[in-house]
Amino acid sequence: MHPGDLQAVEAYPGKAATPVPAGVEATGVVAAIGPGTPVAPGVEVGGRVTVFPYPGAWS
């Protein structure tokens, strides 16, 4: 967990949408790509990816 993610979640208590989408960055391996999902060129199942900034990245 990156401190910046915690800051984004806690940035505006009482003013953020509920529920607050957690995380603004993520790194992982693509497990699946849904039909019609927009992806960057070269992204495929089994590939390693990193995203930033992307609110709700932990979902």
PQR file of N, CA, C, O and H, with PARSE charges and radii, in Angstrom:
ATOM      1  N   MET A   1       0.849  -1.161   0.000 -0.4000 1.5000
ATOM      2  CA  MET A   1       0.000   0.000   0.000 -0.0000 2.0000
ATOM      3  C   MET A   1       0.901   1.233   0.000  0.5500 1.7000
ATOM      4  O   MET A   1       1.822   1.346   0.809 -0.5500 1.4000
ATOM      5  N   HIS A   2       0.627   2.122  -0.892 -0.4000 1.5000
ATOM      6  CA  HIS A   2       1.417   3.335  -1.043 -0.0000 2.0000
ATOM      7  C   HIS A   2       0.758   4.471  -0.260  0.5500 1.7000
ATOM      8  O   HIS A   2      -0.463   4.614  -0.308 -0.5500 1.4000
ATOM      9  H   HIS A   2      -0.122   2.030  -1.549  0.4000 1.0000
ATOM     10  N   PRO A   3       1.543   5.284   0.464 -0.5600 1.5000
ATOM     11  CA  PRO A   3       0.967   6.389   1.229  0.2800 2.0000
ATOM     12  C   PRO A   3       0.125   7.332   0.375  0.5500 1.7000
ATOM     13  O   PRO A   3      -0.855   7.897   0.859 -0.5500 1.4000
ATOM     14  N   GLY A   4       0.496   7.504  -0.877 -0.4000 1.5000
ATOM     15  CA  GLY A   4      -0.281   8.373  -1.761 -0.0000 2.0000
ATOM     16  C   GLY A   4      -1.696   7.861  -1.962  0.5500 1.7000
ATOM     17  O   GLY A   4      -2.626   8.657  -2.088 -0.5500 1.4000
ATOM     18  H   GLY A   4       1.292   7.045  -1.271  0.4000 1.0000
ATOM     19  N   ASP A   5      -1.878   6.543  -1.993 -0.4000 1.5000
ATOM     20  CA  ASP A   5      -3.216   5.975  -2.114 -0.0000 2.0000
ATOM     21  C   ASP A   5      -4.052   6.312  -0.885  0.5500 1.7000
ATOM     22  O   ASP A   5      -5.227   6.657  -1.007 -0.5500 1.4000
ATOM     23  H   ASP A   5      -1.122   5.896  -1.890  0.4000 1.0000
ATOM     24  N   LEU A   6      -3.451   6.212   0.294 -0.4000 1.5000
ATOM     25  CA  LEU A   6      -4.176   6.553   1.521 -0.0000 2.0000
ATOM     26  C   LEU A   6      -4.551   8.024   1.541  0.5500 1.7000
ATOM     27  O   LEU A   6      -5.638   8.377   1.998 -0.5500 1.4000
ATOM     28  H   LEU A   6      -2.496   5.932   0.393  0.4000 1.0000
ATOM     29  N   GLN A   7      -3.673   8.885   1.053 -0.4000 1.5000
ATOM     30  CA  GLN A   7      -3.984  10.308   0.992 -0.0000 2.0000
ATOM     31  C   GLN A   7      -5.154  10.570   0.052  0.5500 1.7000
ATOM     32  O   GLN A   7      -6.013  11.402   0.347 -0.5500 1.4000
ATOM     33  H   GLN A   7      -2.790   8.598   0.681  0.4000 1.0000
ATOM     34  N   ALA A   8      -5.192   9.875  -1.064 -0.4000 1.5000
ATOM     35  CA  ALA A   8      -6.288  10.066  -2.014 -0.0000 2.0000
ATOM     36  C   ALA A   8      -7.619   9.625  -1.415  0.5500 1.7000
ATOM     37  O   ALA A   8      -8.639  10.280  -1.628 -0.5500 1.4000
ATOM     38  H   ALA A   8      -4.495   9.199  -1.303  0.4000 1.0000
ATOM     39  N   VAL A   9      -7.618   8.523  -0.668 -0.4000 1.5000
ATOM     40  CA  VAL A   9      -8.842   8.024  -0.054 -0.0000 2.0000
ATOM     41  C   VAL A   9      -9.315   8.971   1.045  0.5500 1.7000
ATOM     42  O   VAL A   9     -10.517   9.169   1.222 -0.5500 1.4000
ATOM     43  H   VAL A   9      -6.788   7.991  -0.495  0.4000 1.0000
ATOM     44  N   GLU A  10      -8.367   9.558   1.785 -0.4000 1.5000
ATOM     45  CA  GLU A  10      -8.704  10.405   2.929 -0.0000 2.0000
ATOM     46  C   GLU A  10      -8.744  11.894   2.597  0.5500 1.7000
ATOM     47  O   GLU A  10      -8.934  12.710   3.499 -0.5500 1.4000
ATOM     48  H   GLU A  10      -7.390   9.397   1.641  0.4000 1.0000
ATOM     49  N   ALA A  11      -8.572  12.267   1.345 -0.4000 1.5000
ATOM     50  CA  ALA A  11      -8.392  13.668   0.968 -0.0000 2.0000
ATOM     51  C   ALA A  11      -9.551  14.575   1.364  0.5500 1.7000
ATOM     52  O   ALA A  11      -9.324  15.673   1.872 -0.5500 1.4000
ATOM     53  H   ALA A  11      -8.418  11.604   0.612  0.4000 1.0000
ATOM     54  N   TYR A  12     -10.762  14.147   1.147 -0.4000 1.5000
ATOM     55  CA  TYR A  12     -11.908  15.021   1.396 -0.0000 2.0000
ATOM     56  C   TYR A  12     -12.975  14.300   2.201  0.5500 1.7000
ATOM     57  O   TYR A  12     -14.015  13.929   1.657 -0.5500 1.4000
ATOM     58  H   TYR A  12     -10.946  13.254   0.734  0.4000 1.0000
ATOM     59  N   PRO A  13     -12.730  14.097   3.499 -0.5600 1.5000
ATOM     60  CA  PRO A  13     -13.718  13.385   4.303  0.2800 2.0000
ATOM     61  C   PRO A  13     -15.066  14.090   4.280  0.5500 1.7000
ATOM     62  O   PRO A  13     -15.147  15.304   4.469 -0.5500 1.4000
ATOM     63  N   GLY A  14     -16.121  13.319   4.046 -0.4000 1.5000
ATOM     64  CA  GLY A  14     -17.465  13.884   4.025 -0.0000 2.0000
ATOM     65  C   GLY A  14     -17.850  14.520   2.708  0.5500 1.7000
ATOM     66  O   GLY A  14     -19.019  14.852   2.512 -0.5500 1.4000
ATOM     67  H   GLY A  14     -16.055  12.333   3.892  0.4000 1.0000
ATOM     68  N   LYS A  15     -16.897  14.703   1.787 -0.4000 1.5000
ATOM     69  CA  LYS A  15     -17.202  15.348   0.518 -0.0000 2.0000
ATOM     70  C   LYS A  15     -17.030  14.410  -0.673  0.5500 1.7000
ATOM     71  O   LYS A  15     -17.534  14.688  -1.761 -0.5500 1.4000
ATOM     72  H   LYS A  15     -15.947  14.433   1.946  0.4000 1.0000
ATOM     73  N   ALA A  16     -16.325  13.309  -0.473 -0.4000 1.5000
ATOM     74  CA  ALA A  16     -16.078  12.371  -1.572 -0.0000 2.0000
ATOM     75  C   ALA A  16     -17.326  11.543  -1.842  0.5500 1.7000
ATOM     76  O   ALA A  16     -18.179  11.379  -0.970 -0.5500 1.4000
ATOM     77  H   ALA A  16     -15.915  13.083   0.410  0.4000 1.0000
ATOM     78  N   ALA A  17     -17.418  11.029  -3.051 -0.4000 1.5000
ATOM     79  CA  ALA A  17     -18.525  10.136  -3.393 -0.0000 2.0000
ATOM     80  C   ALA A  17     -18.479   8.908  -2.484  0.5500 1.7000
ATOM     81  O   ALA A  17     -17.404   8.490  -2.055 -0.5500 1.4000
ATOM     82  H   ALA A  17     -16.725  11.162  -3.759  0.4000 1.0000
ATOM     83  N   THR A  18     -19.629   8.342  -2.198 -0.4000 1.5000
ATOM     84  CA  THR A  18     -19.681   7.161  -1.352 -0.0000 2.0000
ATOM     85  C   THR A  18     -20.156   5.999  -2.199  0.5500 1.7000
ATOM     86  O   THR A  18     -21.172   6.162  -2.875 -0.5500 1.4000
ATOM     87  H   THR A  18     -20.502   8.682  -2.547  0.4000 1.0000
ATOM     88  N   PRO A  19     -19.524   4.859  -2.226 -0.5600 1.5000
ATOM     89  CA  PRO A  19     -18.257   4.616  -1.549  0.2800 2.0000
ATOM     90  C   PRO A  19     -17.089   5.236  -2.303  0.5500 1.7000
ATOM     91  O   PRO A  19     -17.151   5.428  -3.518 -0.5500 1.4000
ATOM     92  N   VAL A  20     -16.032   5.544  -1.575 -0.4000 1.5000
ATOM     93  CA  VAL A  20     -14.840   6.123  -2.184 -0.0000 2.0000
ATOM     94  C   VAL A  20     -14.070   5.011  -2.894  0.5500 1.7000
ATOM     95  O   VAL A  20     -13.717   4.013  -2.267 -0.5500 1.4000
ATOM     96  H   VAL A  20     -15.982   5.388  -0.589  0.4000 1.0000
ATOM     97  N   PRO A  21     -13.802   5.169  -4.203 -0.5600 1.5000
ATOM     98  CA  PRO A  21     -13.016   4.134  -4.885  0.2800 2.0000
ATOM     99  C   PRO A  21     -11.580   4.164  -4.391  0.5500 1.7000
ATOM    100  O   PRO A  21     -10.914   5.196  -4.467 -0.5500 1.4000
ATOM    101  N   ALA A  22     -11.106   3.046  -3.890 -0.4000 1.5000
ATOM    102  CA  ALA A  22      -9.775   3.001  -3.277 -0.0000 2.0000
ATOM    103  C   ALA A  22      -8.679   2.818  -4.315  0.5500 1.7000
ATOM    104  O   ALA A  22      -8.841   2.107  -5.308 -0.5500 1.4000
ATOM    105  H   ALA A  22     -11.647   2.207  -3.828  0.4000 1.0000
ATOM    106  N   GLY A  23      -7.562   3.481  -4.054 -0.4000 1.5000
ATOM    107  CA  GLY A  23      -6.363   3.311  -4.866 -0.0000 2.0000
ATOM    108  C   GLY A  23      -6.311   4.225  -6.070  0.5500 1.7000
ATOM    109  O   GLY A  23      -7.330   4.477  -6.714 -0.5500 1.4000
ATOM    110  H   GLY A  23      -7.432   4.059  -3.248  0.4000 1.0000
ATOM    111  N   VAL A  24      -5.130   4.721  -6.373 -0.4000 1.5000
ATOM    112  CA  VAL A  24      -4.927   5.524  -7.583 -0.0000 2.0000
ATOM    113  C   VAL A  24      -3.804   4.958  -8.442  0.5500 1.7000
ATOM    114  O   VAL A  24      -3.506   5.492  -9.511 -0.5500 1.4000
ATOM    115  H   VAL A  24      -4.302   4.517  -5.850  0.4000 1.0000
ATOM    116  N   GLU A  25      -3.187   3.886  -7.979 -0.4000 1.5000
ATOM    117  CA  GLU A  25      -2.147   3.234  -8.778 -0.0000 2.0000
ATOM    118  C   GLU A  25      -2.210   1.736  -8.505  0.5500 1.7000
ATOM    119  O   GLU A  25      -2.624   1.306  -7.428 -0.5500 1.4000
ATOM    120  H   GLU A  25      -3.429   3.453  -7.111  0.4000 1.0000
ATOM    121  N   ALA A  26      -1.798   0.956  -9.487 -0.4000 1.5000
ATOM    122  CA  ALA A  26      -1.818  -0.494  -9.322 -0.0000 2.0000
ATOM    123  C   ALA A  26      -0.795  -1.131 -10.254  0.5500 1.7000
ATOM    124  O   ALA A  26      -0.475  -0.585 -11.310 -0.5500 1.4000
ATOM    125  H   ALA A  26      -1.462   1.305 -10.362  0.4000 1.0000
ATOM    126  N   THR A  27      -0.293  -2.277  -9.856 -0.4000 1.5000
ATOM    127  CA  THR A  27       0.612  -3.077 -10.672 -0.0000 2.0000
ATOM    128  C   THR A  27       0.171  -4.518 -10.540  0.5500 1.7000
ATOM    129  O   THR A  27      -0.164  -4.971  -9.445 -0.5500 1.4000
ATOM    130  H   THR A  27      -0.553  -2.720  -8.998  0.4000 1.0000
ATOM    131  N   GLY A  28       0.169  -5.235 -11.635 -0.4000 1.5000
ATOM    132  CA  GLY A  28      -0.239  -6.628 -11.561 -0.0000 2.0000
ATOM    133  C   GLY A  28      -0.114  -7.336 -12.893  0.5500 1.7000
ATOM    134  O   GLY A  28       0.531  -6.849 -13.822 -0.5500 1.4000
ATOM    135  H   GLY A  28       0.442  -4.867 -12.524  0.4000 1.0000
ATOM    136  N   VAL A  29      -0.748  -8.503 -12.966 -0.4000 1.5000
ATOM    137  CA  VAL A  29      -0.759  -9.320 -14.174 -0.0000 2.0000
ATOM    138  C   VAL A  29      -2.204  -9.389 -14.658  0.5500 1.7000
ATOM    139  O   VAL A  29      -3.107  -9.647 -13.862 -0.5500 1.4000
ATOM    140  H   VAL A  29      -1.272  -8.898 -12.211  0.4000 1.0000
ATOM    141  N   VAL A  30      -2.433  -9.164 -15.935 -0.4000 1.5000
ATOM    142  CA  VAL A  30      -3.781  -9.182 -16.497 -0.0000 2.0000
ATOM    143  C   VAL A  30      -4.324 -10.609 -16.464  0.5500 1.7000
ATOM    144  O   VAL A  30      -3.750 -11.515 -17.069 -0.5500 1.4000
ATOM    145  H   VAL A  30      -1.700  -8.954 -16.581  0.4000 1.0000
ATOM    146  N   ALA A  31      -5.440 -10.799 -15.749 -0.4000 1.5000
ATOM    147  CA  ALA A  31      -6.059 -12.119 -15.648 -0.0000 2.0000
ATOM    148  C   ALA A  31      -7.132 -12.313 -16.714  0.5500 1.7000
ATOM    149  O   ALA A  31      -7.347 -13.430 -17.185 -0.5500 1.4000
ATOM    150  H   ALA A  31      -5.906 -10.063 -15.257  0.4000 1.0000
ATOM    151  N   ALA A  32      -7.808 -11.224 -17.098 -0.4000 1.5000
ATOM    152  CA  ALA A  32      -8.866 -11.301 -18.103 -0.0000 2.0000
ATOM    153  C   ALA A  32      -9.112  -9.913 -18.657  0.5500 1.7000
ATOM    154  O   ALA A  32      -8.820  -8.915 -17.998 -0.5500 1.4000
ATOM    155  H   ALA A  32      -7.633 -10.316 -16.716  0.4000 1.0000
ATOM    156  N   ILE A  33      -9.642  -9.845 -19.859 -0.4000 1.5000
ATOM    157  CA  ILE A  33     -10.040  -8.583 -20.473 -0.0000 2.0000
ATOM    158  C   ILE A  33     -11.464  -8.777 -20.976  0.5500 1.7000
ATOM    159  O   ILE A  33     -11.721  -9.611 -21.844 -0.5500 1.4000
ATOM    160  H   ILE A  33      -9.879 -10.655 -20.395  0.4000 1.0000
ATOM    161  N   GLY A  34     -12.383  -7.998 -20.420 -0.4000 1.5000
ATOM    162  CA  GLY A  34     -13.783  -8.132 -20.799 -0.0000 2.0000
ATOM    163  C   GLY A  34     -14.052  -7.634 -22.205  0.5500 1.7000
ATOM    164  O   GLY A  34     -13.293  -6.822 -22.735 -0.5500 1.4000
ATOM    165  H   GLY A  34     -12.175  -7.321 -19.715  0.4000 1.0000
ATOM    166  N   PRO A  35     -15.131  -8.115 -22.815 -0.5600 1.5000
ATOM    167  CA  PRO A  35     -15.499  -7.675 -24.153  0.2800 2.0000
ATOM    168  C   PRO A  35     -15.711  -6.159 -24.186  0.5500 1.7000
ATOM    169  O   PRO A  35     -16.397  -5.607 -23.326 -0.5500 1.4000
ATOM    170  N   GLY A  36     -15.135  -5.504 -25.159 -0.4000 1.5000
ATOM    171  CA  GLY A  36     -15.305  -4.061 -25.318 -0.0000 2.0000
ATOM    172  C   GLY A  36     -14.485  -3.213 -24.369  0.5500 1.7000
ATOM    173  O   GLY A  36     -14.631  -1.991 -24.364 -0.5500 1.4000
ATOM    174  H   GLY A  36     -14.578  -5.953 -25.858  0.4000 1.0000
ATOM    175  N   THR A  37     -13.629  -3.820 -23.567 -0.4000 1.5000
ATOM    176  CA  THR A  37     -12.804  -3.079 -22.623 -0.0000 2.0000
ATOM    177  C   THR A  37     -11.683  -2.357 -23.377  0.5500 1.7000
ATOM    178  O   THR A  37     -10.911  -2.999 -24.089 -0.5500 1.4000
ATOM    179  H   THR A  37     -13.511  -4.813 -23.571  0.4000 1.0000
ATOM    180  N   PRO A  38     -11.584  -1.030 -23.229 -0.5600 1.5000
ATOM    181  CA  PRO A  38     -10.494  -0.328 -23.906  0.2800 2.0000
ATOM    182  C   PRO A  38      -9.166  -0.600 -23.206  0.5500 1.7000
ATOM    183  O   PRO A  38      -9.053  -0.415 -21.994 -0.5500 1.4000
ATOM    184  N   VAL A  39      -8.176  -1.031 -23.953 -0.4000 1.5000
ATOM    185  CA  VAL A  39      -6.850  -1.295 -23.400 -0.0000 2.0000
ATOM    186  C   VAL A  39      -5.802  -0.669 -24.298  0.5500 1.7000
ATOM    187  O   VAL A  39      -6.042  -0.436 -25.483 -0.5500 1.4000
ATOM    188  H   VAL A  39      -8.268  -1.182 -24.937  0.4000 1.0000
ATOM    189  N   ALA A  40      -4.650  -0.401 -23.732 -0.4000 1.5000
ATOM    190  CA  ALA A  40      -3.529   0.161 -24.496 -0.0000 2.0000
ATOM    191  C   ALA A  40      -2.986  -0.904 -25.452  0.5500 1.7000
ATOM    192  O   ALA A  40      -3.108  -2.100 -25.188 -0.5500 1.4000
ATOM    193  H   ALA A  40      -4.455  -0.590 -22.770  0.4000 1.0000
ATOM    194  N   PRO A  41      -2.392  -0.467 -26.557 -0.5600 1.5000
ATOM    195  CA  PRO A  41      -1.796  -1.431 -27.485  0.2800 2.0000
ATOM    196  C   PRO A  41      -0.792  -2.333 -26.771  0.5500 1.7000
ATOM    197  O   PRO A  41       0.023  -1.855 -25.983 -0.5500 1.4000
ATOM    198  N   GLY A  42      -0.849  -3.614 -27.042 -0.4000 1.5000
ATOM    199  CA  GLY A  42       0.087  -4.567 -26.465 -0.0000 2.0000
ATOM    200  C   GLY A  42      -0.369  -5.188 -25.162  0.5500 1.7000
ATOM    201  O   GLY A  42       0.247  -6.145 -24.694 -0.5500 1.4000
ATOM    202  H   GLY A  42      -1.511  -4.002 -27.683  0.4000 1.0000
ATOM    203  N   VAL A  43      -1.432  -4.671 -24.561 -0.4000 1.5000
ATOM    204  CA  VAL A  43      -1.928  -5.263 -23.313 -0.0000 2.0000
ATOM    205  C   VAL A  43      -2.680  -6.538 -23.657  0.5500 1.7000
ATOM    206  O   VAL A  43      -3.580  -6.536 -24.496 -0.5500 1.4000
ATOM    207  H   VAL A  43      -1.932  -3.893 -24.942  0.4000 1.0000
ATOM    208  N   GLU A  44      -2.301  -7.627 -22.999 -0.4000 1.5000
ATOM    209  CA  GLU A  44      -2.949  -8.910 -23.252 -0.0000 2.0000
ATOM    210  C   GLU A  44      -2.961  -9.737 -21.973  0.5500 1.7000
ATOM    211  O   GLU A  44      -2.215  -9.459 -21.035 -0.5500 1.4000
ATOM    212  H   GLU A  44      -1.570  -7.629 -22.317  0.4000 1.0000
ATOM    213  N   VAL A  45      -3.811 -10.749 -21.946 -0.4000 1.5000
ATOM    214  CA  VAL A  45      -3.911 -11.640 -20.788 -0.0000 2.0000
ATOM    215  C   VAL A  45      -2.538 -12.253 -20.518  0.5500 1.7000
ATOM    216  O   VAL A  45      -1.873 -12.746 -21.428 -0.5500 1.4000
ATOM    217  H   VAL A  45      -4.418 -10.974 -22.708  0.4000 1.0000
ATOM    218  N   GLY A  46      -2.130 -12.211 -19.253 -0.4000 1.5000
ATOM    219  CA  GLY A  46      -0.833 -12.733 -18.843 -0.0000 2.0000
ATOM    220  C   GLY A  46       0.263 -11.673 -18.819  0.5500 1.7000
ATOM    221  O   GLY A  46       1.354 -11.919 -18.304 -0.5500 1.4000
ATOM    222  H   GLY A  46      -2.670 -11.810 -18.513  0.4000 1.0000
ATOM    223  N   GLY A  47      -0.022 -10.491 -19.376 -0.4000 1.5000
ATOM    224  CA  GLY A  47       0.969  -9.418 -19.400 -0.0000 2.0000
ATOM    225  C   GLY A  47       1.021  -8.647 -18.088  0.5500 1.7000
ATOM    226  O   GLY A  47       0.031  -8.566 -17.362 -0.5500 1.4000
ATOM    227  H   GLY A  47      -0.908 -10.291 -19.794  0.4000 1.0000
ATOM    228  N   ARG A  48       2.170  -8.090 -17.799 -0.4000 1.5000
ATOM    229  CA  ARG A  48       2.344  -7.250 -16.599 -0.0000 2.0000
ATOM    230  C   ARG A  48       1.946  -5.820 -16.954  0.5500 1.7000
ATOM    231  O   ARG A  48       2.275  -5.318 -18.029 -0.5500 1.4000
ATOM    232  H   ARG A  48       2.975  -8.155 -18.389  0.4000 1.0000
ATOM    233  N   VAL A  49       1.235  -5.175 -16.037 -0.4000 1.5000
ATOM    234  CA  VAL A  49       0.768  -3.812 -16.271 -0.0000 2.0000
ATOM    235  C   VAL A  49       0.950  -2.957 -15.022  0.5500 1.7000
ATOM    236  O   VAL A  49       0.980  -3.468 -13.903 -0.5500 1.4000
ATOM    237  H   VAL A  49       0.967  -5.582 -15.164  0.4000 1.0000
ATOM    238  N   THR A  50       1.069  -1.660 -15.230 -0.4000 1.5000
ATOM    239  CA  THR A  50       1.066  -0.666 -14.161 -0.0000 2.0000
ATOM    240  C   THR A  50       0.190   0.483 -14.624  0.5500 1.7000
ATOM    241  O   THR A  50       0.296   0.934 -15.764 -0.5500 1.4000
ATOM    242  H   THR A  50       1.045  -1.245 -16.140  0.4000 1.0000
ATOM    243  N   VAL A  51      -0.681   0.958 -13.733 -0.4000 1.5000
ATOM    244  CA  VAL A  51      -1.547   2.087 -14.076 -0.0000 2.0000
ATOM    245  C   VAL A  51      -1.394   3.185 -13.035  0.5500 1.7000
ATOM    246  O   VAL A  51      -1.296   2.911 -11.839 -0.5500 1.4000
ATOM    247  H   VAL A  51      -0.767   0.591 -12.807  0.4000 1.0000
ATOM    248  N   PHE A  52      -1.374   4.435 -13.503 -0.4000 1.5000
ATOM    249  CA  PHE A  52      -1.319   5.610 -12.628 -0.0000 2.0000
ATOM    250  C   PHE A  52      -1.606   6.834 -13.465  0.5500 1.7000
ATOM    251  O   PHE A  52      -1.068   6.901 -14.570 -0.5500 1.4000
ATOM    252  H   PHE A  52      -1.454   4.657 -14.475  0.4000 1.0000
ATOM    253  N   PRO A  53      -2.359   7.762 -13.075 -0.5600 1.5000
ATOM    254  CA  PRO A  53      -3.355   7.659 -12.002  0.2800 2.0000
ATOM    255  C   PRO A  53      -4.629   7.051 -12.556  0.5500 1.7000
ATOM    256  O   PRO A  53      -5.013   7.336 -13.691 -0.5500 1.4000
ATOM    257  N   TYR A  54      -5.272   6.236 -11.784 -0.4000 1.5000
ATOM    258  CA  TYR A  54      -6.528   5.609 -12.168 -0.0000 2.0000
ATOM    259  C   TYR A  54      -7.358   5.389 -10.908  0.5500 1.7000
ATOM    260  O   TYR A  54      -7.222   4.355 -10.254 -0.5500 1.4000
ATOM    261  H   TYR A  54      -4.960   6.005 -10.862  0.4000 1.0000
ATOM    262  N   PRO A  55      -8.226   6.359 -10.555 -0.5600 1.5000
ATOM    263  CA  PRO A  55      -9.039   6.220  -9.350  0.2800 2.0000
ATOM    264  C   PRO A  55      -9.822   4.911  -9.363  0.5500 1.7000
ATOM    265  O   PRO A  55     -10.448   4.559 -10.362 -0.5500 1.4000
ATOM    266  N   GLY A  56      -9.779   4.209  -8.258 -0.4000 1.5000
ATOM    267  CA  GLY A  56     -10.466   2.921  -8.149 -0.0000 2.0000
ATOM    268  C   GLY A  56      -9.602   1.768  -8.624  0.5500 1.7000
ATOM    269  O   GLY A  56     -10.113   0.679  -8.882 -0.5500 1.4000
ATOM    270  H   GLY A  56      -9.270   4.495  -7.446  0.4000 1.0000
ATOM    271  N   ALA A  57      -8.303   1.990  -8.743 -0.4000 1.5000
ATOM    272  CA  ALA A  57      -7.394   0.976  -9.278 -0.0000 2.0000
ATOM    273  C   ALA A  57      -7.402  -0.321  -8.480  0.5500 1.7000
ATOM    274  O   ALA A  57      -7.080  -1.375  -9.028 -0.5500 1.4000
ATOM    275  H   ALA A  57      -7.888   2.875  -8.533  0.4000 1.0000
ATOM    276  N   TRP A  58      -7.762  -0.271  -7.201 -0.4000 1.5000
ATOM    277  CA  TRP A  58      -7.747  -1.490  -6.405 -0.0000 2.0000
ATOM    278  C   TRP A  58      -8.966  -2.367  -6.666  0.5500 1.7000
ATOM    279  O   TRP A  58      -9.009  -3.510  -6.209 -0.5500 1.4000
ATOM    280  H   TRP A  58      -8.023   0.586  -6.756  0.4000 1.0000
ATOM    281  N   SER A  59      -9.953  -1.857  -7.389 -0.4000 1.5000
ATOM    282  CA  SER A  59     -11.188  -2.636  -7.588 -0.0000 2.0000
ATOM    283  C   SER A  59     -11.065  -3.642  -8.709  0.5500 1.7000
ATOM    284  O   SER A  59     -12.017  -4.368  -8.994 -0.5500 1.4000
ATOM    285  H   SER A  59      -9.919  -0.929  -7.761  0.4000 1.0000
TER
END
